[in-house]
Amino acid sequence: MTRLLPGVLAMAAIVVASNILVQFLLLDGLLTWGAFTYPFAFLVTDVMNRIYGVGPARKVVLAGFVTGVVCSLVGSQIMLQGDGFEYAAVPLRIAVASGIAFLCAQMLDVAVFNRLREGNWWRAPLASTIVGSIVDTALFFTIAFSASITFFGANADTAINWAWGAAPFLTAGPEAPLWVSLAVADWLVKLSIALIALVPFRLLVTRFSPSIA
């Protein structure tokens, strides 16, 4: 377990940082700073997978999942004030969506990486991160914000219905539900970081396991 500690700590740090930074908006609310930290969770998973294999990578993912659940539980108990009413810092739908999306996407990343691990060094991390990030984005934003998801109840829907309003797609296109623009912007950031993260992936694998780099 000691050999996995750096990966576990890195994953936990990314999850905690993302849960904090998601509160801070930029580009007129189209993105949050958390969008730039969370994608590095895929880098941690892929490095652990390349060096130690599927089993240890899954353990690191589970550690990140538990950390995320704890953060969501804490956030759900923190009440904020706004426009004369009180609301939870982490709404129920966002908490559930975050946990499901993280676990499904990261486990899929592990499986895709393992399937492609014998190819060119860049193919497995790039393909697994792209596939995982698509699933992550689709699951998170659909569960968290889609008006077609109704089983959470009226109170949970009220907490996130601000994302249902129509707005220009990515601030410039035809009108679409705001959450759709948020999802696409978020995935574009994930895609960009997937390309950038190939550099630290190569450096880390070469540094800690040169025989398989």
C-alpha positions, 0 to 999 in steps of 0.5 A: 500500500505504501507504493500507492500512497503518492497516487492516493494523496495526489488524487485526494488533493485534486478532488479536494482542490476541485471541490473548493475551486468549483465555487469560483467562476470565470468567463461570465460563469461559463467555467469554474477554476475547478474545471482546470484541476479536476482533469488531472485526476485522469493523469494520476489514474493513468500514471498509476495504471502504467507503473503498477497496473489495473488493480492499484489504479482502481484502488487510487480511483476508489480513494478519490471517490471516497474523498469526493463523497466526504467533500460532498457530505461536508459541502451539503452541510454548509449553508449559504445565504442568497437573495433572502433564502438559504441553500446548501453549498453542494446541492443534492443533485450535484453531489450525486452526479459528481460521485457517479460521474467520477467513479464511472469515468475513472473506472472506464479510463482504467479499462480503456488504458489497460486495453491499449497499454501495449501500443504507442506510449501516448495512445493509452493515456490519450484515448482513455482520458478522452473516453473517460472525460466524455463519459464524465461530462455527460453523466455529471451534467445530465444528472446534475442539471437536466430538466428531464431528470425528475426523480430527485424531487422538487426541492432538489430541482429548485436548487439547480433550475438556474441552469435550465434557462436559455442562453446563447450557446457558449455565449455566442451561438443559438439559444440552448439550455445554459447547462448544455453550454456549461457541459461543452465548455467543461469538456473542451477544457478536459480535452485540452488538458488531456493533450497537455497532460501527455508531457507530465505523464511521459516524464513521470513514467520515465522517472519512476519506471524507466523500464516501461517508459 
